[in-house]
């Protein structure tokens, strides 16, 4: 997961500082990998949110 996010930061840095030297194919692959990681994290957060809501209802 951290590798994917680190790659996204690398792409961002390259596009900010040396866009003319960026390998667009590599940038796209790295960003797709990062998007998958973020999507997984999003799902994990929503799942945890659901568990907490169920737990709160049980306590009420």
C-alpha positions in Angstrom: 0.0 0.0 0.0 2.7 2.4 1.0 4.6 1.6 -2.2 1.6 2.6 -4.3 1.3 5.9 -2.5 5.0 6.6 -2.7 4.8 6.1 -6.4 2.0 8.6 -6.6 4.1 11.1 -4.8 7.0 10.4 -7.2 4.7 11.0 -10.2 3.4 14.3 -8.7 7.0 15.4 -8.0 8.1 14.5 -11.5 5.1 16.2 -13.1 5.7 19.4 -11.1 9.4 19.6 -11.7 10.3 17.8 -14.9 7.1 17.1 -16.9 8.9 17.0 -20.2 11.1 14.1 -18.9 8.2 12.1 -17.4 7.5 8.7 -18.9 3.7 9.0 -19.3 3.2 5.3 -19.5 5.0 4.7 -16.2 3.1 7.6 -14.6 -0.2 6.2 -15.6 0.7 2.7 -14.3 1.8 4.2 -11.0 -1.3 6.3 -10.6 -3.5 3.3 -11.4 -1.7 1.3 -8.7 -2.2 4.2 -6.2 -5.9 4.5 -7.1 -6.4 0.9 -6.3 -4.6 1.3 -3.0 -6.7 4.4 -2.1 -9.9 2.6 -3.2 -9.0 -0.3 -0.9 -8.4 2.1 2.0 -11.7 3.8 1.3 -13.5 0.5 1.5 -11.7 -0.4 4.8 -12.7 3.0 6.3 -16.3 2.5 5.3 -16.3 -1.0 6.6 -14.9 0.2 10.0 -17.5 3.0 10.1 -20.3 0.4 9.6 -18.9 -1.8 12.4 -18.8 1.2 14.8 -22.4 2.2 13.9 -23.5 -1.4 14.6 -21.6 -1.3 17.9 -23.2 2.0 19.0 -26.7 0.7 18.3 -26.0 -2.4 20.3 -24.9 -0.3 23.3 -28.0 2.0 23.1 
